[in-house]
Amino acid sequence: MAMYSSLRNAFACLSLFVLVFALSVTGRPATFLEDFKITWSDSHIKQIDRGRAIQLILDRNSGCGFASKRQYLFGRVSMKIKLIPGDSAGTVTAFYMNSNTDTIRDELDFEFLGNRTGQPYTVQTNIYSRGKGNREQRVNLWFDPAADFHTYTILWNHHHIVFYVDDVPIRVYKNNEAKGIPFPKLQPMGVYSTLWEADNWATRGGLEKIDWSKAPFYAYYKDFDIEGCPVPGPSNCASNPSNWWEGTTYQLLSPLEARKYKWVRMNHMIYDYCTDKSRFPVTPPECVAGF
C-alpha cells in the first residue's frame, strides 16, 4: 500500500509538472484560428483544409493580414509559405514579429519581394531594437519559393536572433549589449503576416510596378508553429535557462549551419546595410562588433 501511495504521489507530481510546462511554453497550434486572428480584410483570407492552411489574396481592392492572439518573449516561430507564382513584381509578402509599441518598438522582419517572371525572389530581413531599424539585408532565394512550400523561421533567444530559410541560416544578429548595442529582450512581440502592394519600392527600387492584369495574387501558409513564452503568462518563463531555445545547441550556429550561412552570404546576398557607405559613412556599431 505504501509503495502504491508513493507511485500515485509521484505520478501526480509529474502530471502537475507537465501541466505547468504546457502553460508556460506554447507551441504547434492545430489550426490557424487556434493561435491567430485576421486583422485586415477577412474577405481576402481563406481557410483551407479545415483551417490547417490559409490562402492570402491581393487584388485591386485590398491586401490582407493576420496576427497572433498573444505576444511572446523569446522562442521560435516558423511557418511554411508558398509565395505568389509568376509575375509578382511590386508585391510584398511579410512574416514578422512586432512589439506594437510605436517609437520604441522591437521588430524582426521577413519580407518577400516579388519580381518579374523568371527573376529570383528576394527576401529582405530587418531588425528593430528600441525603435531603431534601418538594418536591411537582402538575399536572392536559390530556389523557386512559389513552386512549393518552404519553412521560414525566426529563432530568438538571449544570445542571438537567427533567420532561417528551411534549415539554412540567412541572417544572424548577436546580442552585443555588452558593447552598448541594443538587443530586443524586454518587450514581448506578436507574430504577424501581410500581403500587400508596395510597388513604389519593392522591386528594383520601385521601377517595376504591379501588373494588375495578373491579379488576384495568392500566397499560401500552413504548419503554423509558435514555441515561446506567452505574455501574459508565467513571469519566470522568459528568464528560464531550461527553455529549449536557450540551450547550448541554440546559442551558436553549428559548424554545418555556419558553412551554410557563409555560402548564402558569399553567393546570394545582394545588399547589406553594413557595407552601404552612402547610407552609413560610419559603419554601424553592430557591424563592427560582428554578426
C-alpha positions as CSV (number, residue, x, y, z in Angstrom):
1,M,0.0,0.0,0.0
2,A,2.9,2.4,0.9
3,M,4.5,1.7,-2.5
4,Y,1.2,2.3,-4.3
5,S,0.8,5.6,-2.4
6,S,4.3,6.7,-3.4
7,L,3.8,5.9,-7.0
8,R,0.5,7.7,-7.0
9,N,2.1,10.8,-5.5
10,A,5.0,10.7,-8.0
11,F,2.5,10.4,-10.9
12,A,0.6,13.4,-9.5
13,C,3.8,15.5,-9.3
14,L,4.7,14.5,-12.8
15,S,1.3,15.5,-14.1
16,L,1.5,18.8,-12.4
17,F,4.9,19.5,-13.9
18,V,3.6,18.7,-17.4
19,L,0.7,21.0,-16.9
20,V,2.8,23.9,-15.7
21,F,5.2,23.4,-18.6
22,A,2.4,23.3,-21.1
23,L,1.0,26.6,-19.7
24,S,4.5,28.2,-19.8
25,V,5.6,27.3,-23.2
26,T,3.1,27.2,-26.1
27,G,3.6,25.6,-29.5
28,R,2.2,24.0,-32.6
29,P,-1.4,25.1,-33.0
30,A,-3.5,22.6,-34.9
31,T,-5.4,25.2,-36.9
32,F,-5.0,28.8,-38.0
33,L,-7.7,30.2,-35.7
34,E,-6.3,28.4,-32.6
35,D,-3.4,30.9,-32.4
36,F,-4.2,33.6,-34.9
37,K,-6.8,36.2,-35.9
38,I,-7.5,38.1,-39.1
39,T,-6.6,41.8,-38.7
40,W,-7.1,43.1,-42.1
41,S,-9.7,42.3,-44.8
42,D,-11.2,39.0,-43.7
43,S,-12.7,38.5,-47.2
44,H,-9.2,38.2,-48.5
45,I,-8.1,35.3,-46.3
46,K,-9.5,31.9,-47.0
47,Q,-9.1,28.9,-44.7
48,I,-8.2,25.6,-46.3
49,D,-8.3,22.0,-45.0
50,R,-10.4,23.0,-42.0
51,G,-8.0,25.8,-41.0
52,R,-4.8,23.8,-41.3
53,A,-3.7,26.1,-44.1
54,I,-4.8,29.5,-45.4
55,Q,-4.8,31.5,-48.7
56,L,-3.9,35.2,-48.7
57,I,-5.3,37.3,-51.5
58,L,-4.2,40.6,-53.0
59,D,-6.2,42.4,-55.6
60,R,-7.0,46.0,-56.6
61,N,-9.4,46.3,-53.7
62,S,-7.3,45.2,-50.9
63,G,-4.4,43.2,-49.4
64,C,-4.8,41.3,-46.1
65,G,-3.2,40.4,-42.9
66,F,-3.3,38.3,-39.7
67,A,-1.7,38.3,-36.3
68,S,-1.2,36.0,-33.3
69,K,-3.7,36.3,-30.5
70,R,-0.9,36.5,-28.0
71,Q,2.6,38.0,-27.7
72,Y,5.7,36.1,-26.9
73,L,9.1,36.8,-25.2
74,F,11.8,34.7,-26.8
75,G,11.3,31.4,-28.5
76,R,11.0,30.2,-32.1
77,V,8.3,31.0,-34.7
78,S,8.0,29.3,-38.1
79,M,5.6,28.9,-40.9
80,K,5.5,27.1,-44.2
81,I,4.8,29.6,-47.0
82,K,4.3,29.2,-50.8
83,L,4.7,32.6,-52.4
84,I,3.0,34.2,-55.4
85,P,3.9,32.5,-58.6
86,G,4.7,34.1,-62.0
87,D,4.8,37.9,-62.3
88,S,4.8,39.0,-58.6
89,A,6.6,42.3,-59.1
90,G,5.5,45.1,-56.7
91,T,4.0,42.7,-54.1
92,V,5.3,42.1,-50.6
93,T,4.5,39.0,-48.5
94,A,5.7,39.7,-45.0
95,F,6.1,37.5,-42.0
96,Y,7.4,39.3,-38.9
97,M,7.3,39.8,-35.1
98,N,6.5,43.2,-33.7
99,S,6.1,44.6,-30.2
100,N,3.5,47.1,-31.3
101,T,5.0,49.9,-29.2
102,D,5.3,52.7,-31.8
103,T,8.5,54.7,-31.4
104,I,10.3,52.2,-29.1
105,R,9.1,49.1,-31.0
106,D,11.1,45.9,-31.4
107,E,10.6,44.1,-34.7
108,L,12.0,41.1,-36.6
109,D,11.1,41.1,-40.3
110,F,11.0,38.6,-43.2
111,E,9.8,40.5,-46.3
112,F,9.5,38.6,-49.6
113,L,9.8,41.0,-52.5
114,G,8.1,39.9,-55.7
115,N,9.7,40.0,-59.1
116,R,9.1,39.6,-62.8
117,T,8.5,36.1,-64.2
118,G,11.8,34.2,-64.3
119,Q,13.7,36.6,-62.0
120,P,14.6,35.5,-58.5
121,Y,12.6,36.3,-55.4
122,T,14.4,38.5,-52.9
123,V,13.9,38.1,-49.1
124,Q,14.6,41.2,-47.1
125,T,15.3,40.9,-43.3
126,N,15.3,43.8,-40.9
127,I,15.7,44.2,-37.2
128,Y,14.4,47.0,-35.0
129,S,15.5,47.4,-31.4
130,R,14.2,50.1,-29.1
131,G,12.7,51.9,-32.1
132,K,15.8,51.8,-34.3
133,G,15.7,49.9,-37.6
134,N,17.4,50.5,-40.9
135,R,19.3,47.2,-40.7
136,E,18.2,45.7,-44.0
137,Q,19.8,42.8,-45.7
138,R,18.7,41.2,-48.9
139,V,19.2,37.7,-50.2
140,N,18.1,36.2,-53.5
141,L,16.5,32.9,-52.9
142,W,18.3,30.0,-54.6
143,F,15.0,28.1,-55.4
144,D,11.6,28.9,-56.7
145,P,9.6,29.7,-53.5
146,A,6.3,29.7,-55.4
147,A,6.7,26.1,-56.6
148,D,6.2,24.5,-53.2
149,F,6.1,25.3,-49.5
150,H,9.3,26.2,-47.7
151,T,9.8,26.8,-44.0
152,Y,10.7,30.3,-42.7
153,T,11.8,30.5,-39.1
154,I,12.8,33.2,-36.6
155,L,14.8,31.9,-33.6
156,W,15.1,34.5,-30.7
157,N,16.9,33.8,-27.5
158,H,19.2,35.8,-25.1
159,H,22.2,35.1,-27.3
160,H,21.2,35.9,-30.8
161,I,18.4,36.2,-33.4
162,V,18.6,33.8,-36.4
163,F,16.5,33.9,-39.6
164,Y,16.3,30.5,-41.3
165,V,15.1,29.5,-44.8
166,D,14.4,25.8,-44.4
167,D,17.4,24.7,-42.4
168,V,19.7,27.4,-43.8
169,P,20.5,30.4,-41.6
170,I,20.5,33.6,-43.8
171,R,21.0,36.1,-41.0
172,V,22.4,36.2,-37.5
173,Y,22.1,39.2,-35.1
174,K,24.1,38.6,-32.0
175,N,23.4,40.1,-28.6
176,N,26.2,42.7,-28.2
177,E,24.7,44.6,-25.3
178,A,28.0,44.3,-23.5
179,K,29.3,46.6,-26.2
180,G,26.4,49.1,-25.8
181,I,24.4,47.8,-28.8
182,P,20.6,47.4,-28.2
183,F,19.2,43.9,-28.4
184,P,15.5,43.1,-28.2
185,K,14.9,41.4,-24.9
186,L,12.4,43.4,-22.8
187,Q,9.3,43.7,-25.0
188,P,7.1,40.7,-26.0
189,M,6.2,40.6,-29.6
190,G,3.3,39.3,-31.6
191,V,3.5,37.3,-34.8
192,Y,2.2,39.0,-38.0
193,S,1.8,38.4,-41.7
194,T,0.6,40.6,-44.5
195,L,0.2,40.5,-48.3
196,W,0.2,44.0,-49.8
197,E,1.1,46.3,-52.7
198,A,4.4,48.1,-52.4
199,D,5.3,48.8,-56.0
200,N,6.8,52.2,-55.0
201,W,9.9,50.3,-53.6
202,A,9.7,46.5,-53.6
203,T,11.0,45.6,-57.0
204,R,14.1,47.3,-58.4
205,G,13.6,50.2,-56.1
206,G,10.1,50.8,-57.5
207,L,10.9,50.7,-61.2
208,E,8.8,47.6,-61.7
209,K,5.1,48.1,-61.0
210,I,2.4,45.6,-60.3
211,D,0.7,44.2,-63.4
212,W,-2.9,44.2,-62.2
213,S,-3.9,42.1,-65.2
214,K,-2.3,39.2,-63.3
215,A,-4.4,39.8,-60.2
216,P,-5.6,38.3,-58.0
217,F,-2.3,37.3,-56.4
218,Y,-2.2,34.3,-53.9
219,A,0.1,33.2,-51.2
220,Y,-0.4,30.1,-49.1
221,Y,0.5,29.3,-45.5
222,K,0.5,26.2,-43.4
223,D,2.1,24.4,-40.4
224,F,2.0,27.4,-38.0
225,D,4.4,26.8,-35.2
226,I,4.9,29.1,-32.2
227,E,7.1,27.9,-29.3
228,G,7.8,30.6,-26.8
229,C,6.9,32.3,-23.5
230,P,3.4,33.8,-23.9
231,V,2.7,37.2,-22.4
232,P,0.7,37.4,-20.2
233,G,1.9,34.1,-18.8
234,P,4.2,32.8,-16.0
235,S,6.6,35.7,-15.1
236,N,9.7,33.4,-14.9
237,C,9.3,31.8,-18.3
238,A,11.4,34.2,-20.4
239,S,14.3,34.1,-17.9
240,N,14.2,30.3,-17.5
241,P,17.6,28.9,-18.9
242,S,15.9,25.5,-19.2
243,N,13.8,26.6,-22.2
244,W,15.0,24.5,-25.1
245,W,15.7,27.5,-27.3
246,E,18.2,28.8,-24.7
247,G,20.2,25.5,-24.7
248,T,23.8,25.2,-25.7
249,T,22.8,23.9,-29.1
250,Y,21.0,27.1,-29.9
251,Q,23.4,29.7,-28.5
252,L,25.7,29.5,-31.6
253,L,25.4,28.2,-35.2
254,S,26.6,24.6,-35.5
255,P,29.6,24.1,-37.8
256,L,27.3,22.9,-40.6
257,E,25.0,25.9,-40.1
258,A,28.0,28.2,-40.1
259,R,29.1,26.8,-43.5
260,K,25.6,27.2,-44.9
261,Y,25.5,30.8,-43.6
262,K,28.8,31.6,-45.2
263,W,27.6,30.1,-48.5
264,V,24.5,32.2,-48.5
265,R,26.4,35.4,-47.8
266,M,29.0,34.7,-50.4
267,N,26.7,33.6,-53.2
268,H,23.2,35.0,-52.7
269,M,23.4,38.2,-50.6
270,I,22.7,41.3,-52.8
271,Y,22.5,44.0,-50.2
272,D,23.9,44.6,-46.7
273,Y,23.4,47.8,-44.9
274,C,26.7,47.3,-43.1
275,T,28.6,48.0,-46.4
276,D,26.4,50.8,-47.7
277,K,28.6,53.8,-47.3
278,S,26.1,56.1,-49.0
279,R,23.7,55.5,-46.1
280,F,26.2,54.9,-43.3
281,P,29.5,56.7,-43.8
282,V,30.4,55.4,-40.4
283,T,29.9,51.7,-40.1
284,P,27.1,50.8,-37.7
285,P,28.5,49.5,-34.4
286,E,26.8,46.1,-34.6
287,C,28.5,45.5,-37.9
288,V,31.9,46.2,-36.3
289,A,31.1,44.0,-33.4
290,G,30.4,41.1,-35.8
291,F,27.4,39.0,-36.5
